[in-house]
Structures are given as structure tokens and as C-alpha cells.
């Protein structure tokens, strides 16, 4: 519970104020304090600060040293940032802290003028830390790497520097010979106090406390903190100092207990290291006592404090992973709802469309009365349009089944050359072929047998061939090719039409995306390729395209070979 202020045995110690405005917080900040200003917070904080100041100054004077760990600033900054809101509340907090530090300095035996000087310097440090934290660590969320790094750098590292310089001026006026050492110890001690105590205060939230107070977690925390004590004494009790042995324990605390547990462990290590050095049995025993204290401060600040950033990074990762999980679950639910909607729409469409087709056929055949040539043409258009809607309903139903996992595939050895011949005969009968486009089948090698669902794979290759007839018929030829590709059988459907740009290739397998051809005369609904991709993936394969503008397109499918 020591605090950091330069102090010699013949010179009264200075006090440190802890008045700082409350740092800004976002609506999502899990570490911010209560929404309103709590009237008891400044009073209770003031009492605690006065006790810490008096204890630290008296202890430092009795040891003839500069105080090595100045906790008053850390406590005041944490409470101020967590509870104070508004300018009036900030002024109240600052006034209470100023009075508390003065009382603590005077109780410790400092003369009024010296107490006032050191109290003013401490207040400058605290206010500077709060302003910097509010400016550069807006959410005060130590569970994020940016929040923790911003607070430690601006509030703990930078804020004590002006105060340390001012303390040097006071020490010069007092005739202190070791000014540079006073500056170093002041800065290290105050930075350490803010880093460990303020960080612990800001990390304490209802969520973190509830998590750490679970029985199993409390036992785990007790074991890990006991390991900290054991490893600390094991590391520094021998002739060879092995402070690095503490790092695995602190890393385990960062992983298991998060930022709050890590901050508490660092407070414990700082008290052991710096307090032990001031009492003469710290981690480093060479040199003067002041040098030993400074080495202990550097050990904690440089050697162990980065573990807090590791804990922040781990907690941030956990938060992002949880958000990703929730987002994935929402996306899956939305996809299921969309699939159900598609299936329902498809079912609702099929019955009335079938009725329209039946009536159109009866009308066209004259079974509903005499038909004029114009009426016959209109009935043909009616039936053709209804069949397009019927085809769309079937496609929607297939897409919904595929996305919901309702499609089952029967994987068996399938002869790919025979399958391509069947596709060729089917597609040559379609109106798109019109006798002007040739479809050639090419086999490269023997044993072209794949493990696939022959019906679904035929559906996929037929879809690709029909698309080639629709969009690439200007090339006059379509080639169906089968070949080996490592452990797969590769099927290619190549046309020599206008080709596809890289931008269009990236959108090919998106449902209902017709790449700008929505108003063209080419029939289609933009679901065929999306369905083909899903069916290929269900068979353990992959699908893609190779194309360039003006050079045609080659759609390929790879299915594991038998």
C-alpha cells in the first residue's frame, strides 16, 4: 500500500492528489462506472487517499528513501474516472482530494508549505492523467488492447513526467543533492502506482467480479495467486535472480482470470518487489537502497506489466469470438427462415400454376370452344410463361432444400463419360441448341469414374451446358470434357462466347444475380449456379470458372474419383 513520492529522511514527504475528471465512456463500455455521480465516492476516496499518503510518506521517511510505489494517485484516478460526471462533480472531487492529500502530508509530519507544494504537484499529475485518459482512452475499456495500451501509455507513463519535473524543482529548493535519482524514483513509483492500482480499479466491474466470485473460479484464483507468491520467492531467494520464472504464472493468470485477475496479481507483485526493496530484501540486493528500489520498479513496469496487455488482448479476442458466434447463429436462423419462406412460396406457386397450364392447354387445343389464330398464340404465351414460373418454383424448392440440408445425395461410383453423353443428348433436344450449336464430348484418359450422385451430378452438368447454350452459343460450339485431376475427376463445360469479366466471375454463384441480364430476352432466374454449387459441395466436390472477356468461359467441376 505504498505510494510513490520522492522523500528523504530529513525532508518531509510530498503528498499526491487524486482529483481528476471522469473519463468519457461509450454506451458499450463494460468497464465504466455507475451512470450517476455517487456522493459518497469522493468522501470515501478522500479518506483512503489521506491514509495512503500518510502511510507512504511516513514509511519512506523512516527508510530514508523516496517512496517507491505511490498508490494514492492510482486509487484517486480509478475512482474519479469510474464515478464522477460533469464539471461540478469534477470540481467537488478535486477539492476533496486536495484536502485529503494535504491532511495526509501533514499527518506524516511535513510542514504546511511543503505539504501544499507536493499536494499541488500530485493534483497536477492526477488531473493530467484523467484528462489524457478521457482524451485518448475514451471507453476506459481495459478488455480491449487499444483501451489498455492507451490508458497505460497516456495516463501511467506520460502523466507523471511533468509532476516529476516539478518535484525536482522542490527538491532543488530543499537542497537535495540527488535530484536525478529523485526524479527517476518519483516517475517510476507514480507510473507504477497508476499502472497497477488504477488499472485494477478500472477493470473491476460487476461482470468481472461475478465471474471471479464463482466457487470454482475462486479456488482457481487462490491457487494461481499462491503460485505467484511461491514462484516470486523461488525466483529471488537464491544467488541467481530468475524473475522470468514468474512470467508463465502471470501468463496463466491472464488466460484464466482475465484483466481483473492479472491486475490484482500485478498489484501483489509490485508490493512484494518494491516494498521488499524498501525493506532491504527485494529482488535485487546490489548497490544502494535507492538503486535497489528503482530496479524493482523497472522489473515490474518493463518485465511484468506487458502481461496486462496480453490479458486485454485475450479478453478482446473472447468478446469478438462471442460476437461472431452470436452473429453466426443469427445468420443461420435467418437462412433457415429464408429457406422455409422459399419452400412455402414454391409450394404455394406450384398448384395454381399447374391449373393455369392445364387451362391454357385446353384453350389451345380448342376444348373450351373455337380458337382464333390470335387466341392460339396468346394461349401459347400463357402456357410458356406459366411453365417458366413453374420452373422457378422448382428451382426455389431445390435451393431451399439444399440450404436447409434436406437434400440427400446417394454417392456411388459414376461413369463420367456416360454421364456426359447423356447430358449431350438432353441438351441437343432443347430449343437453345436450335441445330446451330454443336456439343462435343472429349475424354482424356481411362478410368474416369467418380464417387457421386449420378442424378444430382447430371443436374449440375446439364445446368452448366444449358447456360453455355444460352450465353455462349455465339461461339458455335460447346465442349464437354472429362479428365483426371489428382484425386478427382474434372468435368469442364467450355463455350466460345463473349466470356466474363473478373467482376462478374466474383458474383456468378450468388442466388438471383443475373449479372445485369435481368431485362434481356434470355430466360433465367439466377438460381441455377447457386444450386449447382451447393449440390457439388454436398458430393464433396468443388466448382469454379475460368474466363476472360472475349475468350469464352470454362466452368469446371471436380468430384472425388472412385
N, C-alpha and C positions, 0 to 999 in steps of 0.2 A: 504493500500500500504506500510505497514511497513515491515521491513526485520529483520532477527534475528542475532544480534551480541551482545556480552557482552559489556556493556559500563556503566561507572559511570559518575556522573556529573562532577567530577574533572579530569576525564581521557578521552582523545579523543577516539572516537569510531574507531573500525577497519572496513575495507571495505571488501566486499566479491566479489571475482572474479567469473566470469561465463564463463570460457573458457573450453570447453570440446569437445572432438572429436565427430563426428556424430555417432550415434548408428547404428549398422548393421540392414538391413531390408531385408525381403524376398520379392519375386515377388508378393506375395499375400497380403502384408501388406497394409491395407487400411488406416493406420494412418501415414505412412511415408510421408515425405515432398516431394518437387519437386525433379525431377531427377538430376538436376544440381545445382551447388553451386550458390547462389544468392549474388552478390557483395554487395548489399545494406543491407543485413541481419546483418552482423557484425556491420556496422556503426550505423544503427538504434537501434540495440540491445545495443550497447555501450552507446548511448545517454540515452536510457531508464534506463540502469543499473546505470549510473552515477547519474541520478535524484533520483532513488530509494535509492541508497546508501546515498546520501547527506540528503534526507528527513528522512530516518530511523535513521541515526546516530544523526542528529540534534534533532529529536523528542525524541529519547531515552535519550539524554543528558539533554534535558530540563525537562524530567520527573525524572531524577536522577536514571534511570533504565537501565538494559540490554534490548536491542531491542528484542521484543517478537516474531516478525514474520519477518524473513529475506527473502524478496521476490526476491532480486537480483539473488540469486543462482537459484531459481526455474525458473525465466524467462530465464536466460542465458542457463541453461541446456536444456530447452524445445526448444529454437530456434536453439541451436547448434546441437542437435540430429535431428531436423527436416530438416536442410538446408545444413549443412557442409558435404563435401565429400572429402576424400583424405587427405594425410598428410599435404600438402602445405596449404590447406584451413583450416585445424585444427590449424596450427601454426598461420595463419593470425587471426583466430577467437580468439585464446588465447591472442595474442598480443593486439588486440583491447580491449578485456575485461579487461586485466590487467591495461591498461592505463585508461580505463573508471572508474574502481574501485578506482584507485589512485586519479583521479580527484574528484570523489565523496567524498572520505575521506578528501581530502584537503579542498574542499568547505565546508564540515561540520565543519572544524576547527581543524582537527588532525594535529599533527606535521609530517613532511615528513617521518622520520624513523618509527614512529608508524603506519602511513598510509601504508607504504611499507610492514611492518610486517603483518598487518591484511589483506592487499591485497593478499600477498603471501599465507597466510593461506586459504583465501577464494578460491583462484585459485586451491589450493591443493584439497579442498573439491569438487569443480565443476568438475575438471578433473577426480577425483576418481569416482564421480557419473556417469559421462559419460562412463568411461571405464567399470564400473560394469554393467551399463545398456547395453552396447554393448556386454558384455560377457554373461550375464545371462538373458537378455530380448531382444533377437535378433530382433524380429519383431517390438518391441515397440508398439504392438497392445493392447491397454487397453480395447478393446472389448472382449478379452479373459481373463479368470480367471488367467491362468498361466502368461500371459503377464503383467496384472495389479499387481498381487501379487509379481512377480519377480521384477518389477520396484520399487514398494513401499518399498520392503524389502531391496534390494541391493542399490538402488540409494538414497532413502529417509532416511532409518534407519541406514544403515552401513556407508555410505559415510561421514556423518558429524562427526562421532566419532573421527577419527584422527585429524580433524581440531579443534574440541572442546578441545582435549588434548593439542594441540599446543597453542590454545588461553589461556589455563590455565597457560602455561609457561610464556607467555607475561604478563598476569595479575600478576603473582608472581613477575616478574621483576619490575612491576609498583607499587608493594607494596599493591596490592588489598587484603583485608582481607577475603572476602567471595569467595574464589576460587571455592569451590564445587558448590555454587549457580550459579556462573558464568558459570561453565561447564554445569550444568543442563539446564539453560535457553538458552545458546548457542545451545546445542544439540537439545532441544525441538523446539526452534524457527527455526533453519535451517532445521530440519527434516520436520517441518510443512510447511515451505515455499516451499520446494521441492515437498512435497506430494500434496499440493493443487494447486500451480501455475504451476509446471512442468506437473502435471497430466492434468490440464486443457489445457495447451498448446499442449500436445501430443494428446489429444482427439479431438482437433479441426481439422476437415477435411472438404473437400468440401461436402462430402455426409452428414456429421452430421450438418453442417451449413445449407445446403439446406433443410434438414428435419426440423430443428428448426425454419427456417425463413418462413415457410408456415403460412399464416394468422391464421388458426385455432390453429396451434401448438404454435404460438407466444402468442396468447391470453391465452392458457392453461399454458404456461410457466410463463407469467406475474402473473396469479392467484396463481400458486404454489409458486413462489418466494415471493409474497406478504404474503402468508400463512407462509412462513419461518420467515419473519420479525414479523408478528403478534404473532406466537407461541413462537418466541425467547423472545420477551418482556413479553409475558404472563408467560413464564416458569421461568424467572429470576427477575421479578419485585417484587414478594411477599417475605414474610419472608421465606417460604419453597421453595427451589430451585427444580424445576421439569424439568430438562433438557431432561428427557426421552420423554417429550411431543413432542419434535422436531423429534423424530425418525419416527413416522408414516408419517409426511410430507416429510422427506427425502426419505423414502421408496417409497412413491407415486411418487416423482420426479425420482427415479431410475427406476420405472416401466414405467412411461410415457415419460420421457425426455432422458433416456439412460445415458451413461457415461458422455457425454459432459454437459448435464444439471445438473447432480449430481456434477460434478467437479466445475461448476460455483456456485452452491448452497453452496458447502463446502468452497469455497473462501469467499463467503458472510458471512457464519457463523464464519469462522476464523477471519475475520476482525472485526466482531461485538464482538466476545468473547475476543480475545487477545487485540484488540485496546481499547475496553471498559475497560478491566482490567488495561491497562496502563494509562487510563484517570481517573481511580478511580471509575468507575461504571460498572464493569464487572459482570460476573455471580456469582463470589464468593467474598465476602467483608470482610471475616475474615482474620486476620493476616496481615503481611507486604505486601506492594505493590508487591514486587518481588514474594512472595508466591502466591498472587492472580493471577499474570501473569502466573506462572508455572501451577497452577490448571486449568486455562483457556486453556493453551496449551494441557495439558493432556486430558481435556474434548474433544477437537476436535480430537486429534490424536487417542485416545483409544475409545472414545464414538461414534464419528460420521464418521471417515474415513473408517471403515469397510463397510459402505453403498456403497462406491465406488466399492468394490469387489462384492457386491450384484448386482450393476448395470452392471458390467462386465460379471458376470455370466448370467444375463438375456439377455444381448445382444448376448453373445455367444450361448445361447440356441436358440434365434431367428435366428441367422445365420445358425446353424445346422438344425433347423426346415425348413428353406427355402431351404437349400441344399437337405434335404430329400424330400421335395415336388418336387423340380426340378428332382431329381433322380427318384422319383416315376412316374412322368409324362413321363420321357424318357423311363422308363421300360414299362409303359403302351403302349406308342407309338410303342416301339419295339415289344411288344407282339402282338399288333394289326397287325403290318406289317408281323410278323411271321405267324399269323393266316390266313391273306389274302394269303400269299405265299403258305401255306399248302393247303388252299382251291383251289387255282388256279392249283397247281400241281396235286391235287386229281382229279379235273375236267379234266385236260389235259390227265391224265393217263387212265381214265375210257373208253373213246371212242376207242383208239387204242387197249387196252387190250381186250375189248369186241370183236373187229374184229379178234384178234388173237385166242380167244376162239372159235369163230364161224368157222374160217378156220380149226382149229385143230379138231373140232368135225366132220366137213365134211370130212377131210382127214381120220380120224379114222374110219368113217363109210363107207369108200370106194366110196364116191360120187364124188371124184376127180380122180378116177381111181383105178386100182388094188393096194392093200396094202399088203406088205410083213409083216411077224410077227415082224421083226425088226422095220419097219416103224410104225406099230401099237403101239409098245412100245414107240417109240420116240414121236408119237402124243399124247399118254397119258401123257408123261412127259411134253410136251409143254403145254397142257391144264392145267395140275396140277400147273405148275409154273405160268401160266397166271392167274389162279384163286387166287393164293397167292398174286400176285401183285394187283389183283382186290380187294381182302380183305384188303390189306394195304391201297389202295386208299380210301375205305370206312372208315377205321379207321382214316386215316388222316383227312378226311372230318368231321367226328364226333368230333375229337379233336379240329379242327379249329372252328367248330360251338360252341362247349362247351366253349372254351376260349373266344370267341368273344361275348358270351351271346346270340347267335342266337338260341340255343336250348330252346324250351319251354316245360315245364312239366305240365301235367294235373293231379293235385293232387286230388285223390278220395279215399274213403275207399277201401282198397285192402285186400283180404283174403290171408294171407301169407301161410298157409298150402297148399291151392290150387295152389298157385304160385310155391311152391317148388316141388309139384308133377309134374307140367308142365315142370319145369327145369329138373327134373329127367328123364322124358320120352325123352326129346330132347337130353340130353347128352348120354343116353344109346344107341342112334342110331349113335353116332359119332364113327369114326374109332378108336379114342384113347381108347374107352371103350373096344372094341375087345372081349367082352364077358368074360373077365378075371377079371374085376373090378366090385364090387357091389356098388350100390349107395343106401343108406338107408336114409329115411326121418323120423325125430323124432320131435314130437310136445310136448312141455312142457306147459301145461295149456290150458285154453279155451280163446276164445275172442281174438285170435291173428290177429287183424285187424289193419292195418297201414294206415296212410294217405300218399299215394304215387302215382306215375305214374306207373301203372302196367307194361306197355311196357318197360319203362326205367329200372325199378327195375328188371324185368325178364332179361333184357340185362346184368345188373350188376351181378346178381347171376349166370347166365349162364356162363359169362366170368370167374368168380371165380371157378366154377365147372370144366370148361374145363381146366383151369390152374392146378387144383388138379389132373385131369386125366393125364395131360402132365408130371407134375413134381413129383407127389406123388403117382402114380399108383403102385409103388413097394410095397406099404403097402397093396394092395389088396382090400381096402375098402375106401369109401368116405361117410361121414355122413353130411346130410343137416339138421340142427337143427333150430327150431324156439322157442323162449321163450320170456318172459316179462323181461324188464329191466327198472324199474321205470316208466317214462312216455313214454317209447319207446318199440317197438318190435325189438328184437335182432335176427338176422339171422346169423348163423355160417356155414361155409363150412370147414370141417375138413378132412385132409388126414393124412396118417401114413407113409409118405415118409421120405426123408433124413432131412427135416427141414431146417431152415435158421439161419445163424449167426446174431448177433446184427448188424454187419456192413452192411450185405445185407438187413436187415429189414429197415435200415435207407434210403436205395436207392430204395426201392420197387416201390414207386409211382412216380418216375422220368420218364418222357417220353423218350422212345427209350433206356432205360437202361435195358439190359437183364441179368445183374449180372454175366457177364463173360461167358454166354452161346451162344454168337453170332455165334460161329463156331460149335455148337453142331448140332445133327441131329433133334432136337426138333424145330418144326416150331414156328415162332413168330416174332413180330416186336418191342415189348417192349412198346406198347402204350395202351394196354388193361387196365392195372391197373390205369394208369393216367386218362384215360377216365372214368373208373368206379368211381374213387374218385370224379371227377367233377360232374358226374351225381348224385351221392349220396348227395353231398353238395347242388346241385340245389333243391333236395327234402327235404332239411332241416335236413339231417342226417349226420352221420359220419361213417368212415370206418377205419379199422386197422387190425393188425395181431398179433397173439400170437404164438411164435415158439421158438424152441431151436434145435441145431444140433442133429440129430439122433432121434428126438421126434416128427416128423411131424410138420404140421402147421395148424393153425385155423385162417382163415380170417373171420372177423365179420363185420356186417353192422347193424347200429341202425337207425331206422326210427321212427318218432313220431307216437304214436298209435292213433287210432281213438277214 
